[in-house]
Amino acid sequence: MKIIRLQLLLQTVIVMAVCTGTLRAQNTNQATFSQEDLEAKLTYCKTCHGSSAQGFRGYSVMPRLAGQQIEYLENQLRAFVERRRDNKFMFGVASALSSGMVTALVTHFRDLNPKPLGGGPRELVAAGKKVYEEGVPGANIQPCSSCHGPEAKGVGAAPRLAGQLSEYTSKALTNWSNERGRDPTKPDTSAIMEPIARSLTESQIAAVAAYLNYLE
């Protein structure tokens, strides 16, 4: 029953996100752009996110965008602009994109499929797999696979997690409430993840992050 309620909540959030996106699309001019414009934007994105958008470990860990769900990427770009998600740099980047450019970018990233970078602690993979597939019943945490899919490739507004850098996944889950869901009047999928992220222990976060790091 708890999984069913979680799925119903996700469906409600997805409908809200789609409606919001539709209204924004109706009120935004579909600016035209050249192939050169698109290539310039892609080069800019890949400067931080890696040559094939596979993620990058540098001064700050940058998330993998390759293979990501279109609906999720579109929602996150809107979240930066609408201040639902707190990131000053990405606010500036997302605010400068036309709706047409957003569509082109997220479609490009969805179609990329580089090998995961790996690098996460392999000794934690088995424990992470258990959390991902079975959840943590004692803490009322449902299996991650119930929303993100058995292969962690995402479903609609629920993002792909497979191949994500372990450091990024750990950071995102640890700081969830400080970075996402900043505007309660505009709920999105972050509303579903907030209590889950808050309930996971540090060791459970590290384990599931390591497991996801190696999935293709």
C-alpha positions as CSV (number, residue, x, y, z in Angstrom):
1,M,0.0,0.0,0.0
2,K,2.8,2.4,0.8
3,I,4.4,1.8,-2.6
4,I,1.0,2.4,-4.3
5,R,0.6,5.7,-2.4
6,L,4.1,6.7,-3.4
7,Q,3.4,6.0,-7.0
8,L,0.1,7.9,-6.9
9,L,1.9,10.9,-5.4
10,L,4.5,10.7,-8.1
11,Q,1.8,10.6,-10.8
12,T,0.2,13.7,-9.2
13,V,3.5,15.6,-9.2
14,I,4.2,14.6,-12.8
15,V,0.8,15.9,-13.9
16,M,1.5,19.2,-12.1
17,A,4.9,19.4,-13.8
18,V,3.5,18.7,-17.2
19,C,0.8,21.3,-16.8
20,T,3.4,23.9,-15.6
21,G,5.6,23.1,-18.6
22,T,2.7,23.4,-21.0
23,L,1.7,26.8,-19.7
24,R,5.3,28.0,-19.9
25,A,5.6,26.8,-23.4
26,Q,2.4,28.6,-24.4
27,N,3.7,31.8,-23.0
28,T,7.3,31.6,-24.3
29,N,8.4,32.5,-27.8
30,Q,10.1,29.6,-29.5
31,A,13.2,31.4,-30.4
32,T,15.0,30.1,-33.5
33,F,18.6,29.2,-33.3
34,S,21.3,27.8,-35.6
35,Q,23.2,24.5,-35.4
36,E,26.2,26.6,-34.5
37,D,24.2,28.1,-31.5
38,L,23.3,24.7,-30.3
39,E,26.9,23.4,-30.6
40,A,28.1,26.4,-28.7
41,K,25.7,25.7,-25.8
42,L,26.6,22.0,-25.8
43,T,30.3,22.9,-25.6
44,Y,29.6,25.2,-22.7
45,C,27.6,22.5,-20.9
46,K,30.3,19.9,-21.5
47,T,33.0,22.2,-20.1
48,C,31.5,21.3,-16.6
49,H,29.7,18.1,-17.2
50,G,32.3,16.2,-19.2
51,S,33.0,15.7,-22.9
52,S,30.2,13.2,-23.2
53,A,28.2,14.6,-20.3
54,Q,29.4,11.6,-18.2
55,G,30.0,13.9,-15.2
56,F,33.3,15.4,-14.0
57,R,35.4,15.3,-10.9
58,G,37.1,18.5,-10.4
59,Y,37.1,21.4,-7.9
60,S,33.4,20.6,-7.5
61,V,31.8,17.3,-8.6
62,M,29.5,17.8,-11.6
63,P,26.6,15.4,-12.3
64,R,26.2,13.1,-15.3
65,L,23.6,14.3,-17.7
66,A,24.0,11.6,-20.3
67,G,21.0,9.3,-20.7
68,Q,18.9,11.4,-18.4
69,Q,15.1,11.6,-18.7
70,I,13.9,14.5,-20.8
71,E,11.1,15.4,-18.5
72,Y,13.4,15.4,-15.5
73,L,16.0,17.6,-17.1
74,E,13.3,20.1,-18.3
75,N,11.8,20.2,-14.8
76,Q,15.2,20.8,-13.2
77,L,16.1,23.7,-15.6
78,R,12.7,25.3,-14.7
79,A,13.4,24.7,-11.0
80,F,16.7,26.7,-11.2
81,V,14.9,29.6,-12.9
82,E,11.9,29.5,-10.5
83,R,14.2,29.2,-7.5
84,R,12.7,25.8,-6.5
85,R,16.2,24.5,-6.7
86,D,19.0,26.6,-5.2
87,N,22.1,27.0,-7.4
88,K,23.3,30.5,-8.4
89,F,25.4,29.4,-11.3
90,M,22.7,27.2,-12.9
91,F,20.1,30.0,-12.3
92,G,22.1,32.1,-14.7
93,V,22.7,29.4,-17.2
94,A,19.0,28.2,-17.3
95,S,17.6,31.7,-17.4
96,A,19.4,32.4,-20.7
97,L,17.9,29.4,-22.5
98,S,14.9,29.7,-24.8
99,S,12.3,26.9,-24.6
100,G,13.5,25.7,-28.0
101,M,17.1,25.5,-26.9
102,V,16.1,23.6,-23.7
103,T,14.3,21.0,-25.8
104,A,17.3,20.6,-28.1
105,L,19.8,20.3,-25.2
106,V,17.9,17.8,-23.1
107,T,17.1,15.6,-26.2
108,H,20.8,15.6,-27.0
109,F,21.8,14.6,-23.5
110,R,19.1,11.9,-23.3
111,D,20.6,10.2,-26.3
112,L,24.1,10.1,-25.0
113,N,25.3,6.8,-23.4
114,P,28.9,6.8,-22.3
115,K,30.3,4.2,-19.9
116,P,30.0,5.3,-16.3
117,L,33.1,6.9,-14.8
118,G,33.1,4.5,-11.8
119,G,35.4,5.3,-9.0
120,G,33.0,4.7,-6.1
121,P,34.0,2.3,-3.3
122,R,33.3,-1.2,-4.7
123,E,33.1,-2.7,-1.2
124,L,29.8,-0.8,-0.7
125,V,28.1,-1.9,-3.9
126,A,26.4,-5.0,-2.5
127,A,24.9,-3.1,0.4
128,G,23.8,-0.4,-2.0
129,K,22.1,-2.9,-4.3
130,K,20.1,-4.2,-1.4
131,V,18.9,-0.7,-0.4
132,Y,18.1,0.1,-4.0
133,E,16.1,-3.1,-4.6
134,E,14.6,-3.7,-1.2
135,G,14.5,-0.3,0.5
136,V,14.9,-0.1,4.3
137,P,11.7,-1.5,5.8
138,G,12.6,-0.7,9.3
139,A,12.9,3.0,8.4
140,N,9.8,3.0,6.2
141,I,12.0,3.6,3.1
142,Q,10.6,2.1,-0.1
143,P,12.8,0.5,-2.7
144,C,14.5,3.1,-5.0
145,S,13.5,0.9,-7.9
146,S,9.8,1.5,-7.3
147,C,10.2,5.0,-8.9
148,H,13.5,4.9,-10.7
149,G,13.1,1.5,-12.4
150,P,14.8,-1.8,-11.9
151,E,17.9,-0.7,-13.9
152,A,17.9,2.9,-12.4
153,K,17.3,4.4,-15.8
154,G,14.5,6.6,-14.7
155,V,10.8,6.9,-15.6
156,G,9.5,10.2,-16.8
157,A,9.9,12.8,-14.0
158,A,11.8,10.3,-11.9
159,P,15.5,10.7,-13.0
160,R,18.0,8.2,-14.2
161,L,20.4,7.3,-11.5
162,A,22.5,4.7,-13.3
163,G,26.1,5.8,-13.8
164,Q,25.8,8.9,-11.7
165,L,29.0,9.9,-9.9
166,S,28.9,8.5,-6.4
167,E,30.1,11.8,-4.9
168,Y,27.3,13.7,-6.5
169,T,24.6,11.2,-5.4
170,S,25.9,11.4,-1.8
171,K,26.0,15.2,-1.9
172,A,22.5,15.4,-3.4
173,L,21.0,13.1,-0.8
174,T,22.8,14.6,2.1
175,N,21.9,18.2,1.2
176,W,18.5,17.6,-0.3
177,S,16.4,19.9,1.9
178,N,19.0,22.7,1.5
179,E,19.0,22.7,-2.3
180,R,15.6,21.4,-3.6
181,G,12.0,22.0,-2.9
182,R,12.7,25.6,-2.0
183,D,9.3,26.8,-3.1
184,P,6.6,24.8,-1.3
185,T,3.9,26.4,-3.5
186,K,5.4,24.7,-6.6
187,P,6.0,21.1,-5.5
188,D,7.8,18.7,-7.8
189,T,9.5,15.3,-7.4
190,S,11.7,16.7,-4.7
191,A,8.7,16.6,-2.4
192,I,8.7,12.8,-2.7
193,M,12.4,12.4,-2.1
194,E,12.8,14.8,0.8
195,P,11.6,12.5,3.6
196,I,13.5,9.6,2.0
197,A,16.7,11.5,1.8
198,R,16.3,12.7,5.4
199,S,15.7,9.2,6.7
200,L,18.7,7.5,5.0
201,T,21.8,7.1,7.2
202,E,25.2,8.3,6.1
203,S,26.3,4.7,5.5
204,Q,23.2,3.9,3.5
205,I,23.7,6.9,1.3
206,A,27.3,6.0,0.6
207,A,26.3,2.4,-0.2
208,V,23.5,3.2,-2.7
209,A,25.7,6.0,-4.3
210,A,28.4,3.4,-4.9
211,Y,26.0,0.9,-6.4
212,L,24.5,3.4,-8.8
213,N,28.0,4.7,-9.8
214,Y,28.7,1.4,-11.7
215,L,25.3,0.8,-13.3
216,E,25.3,1.3,-17.1
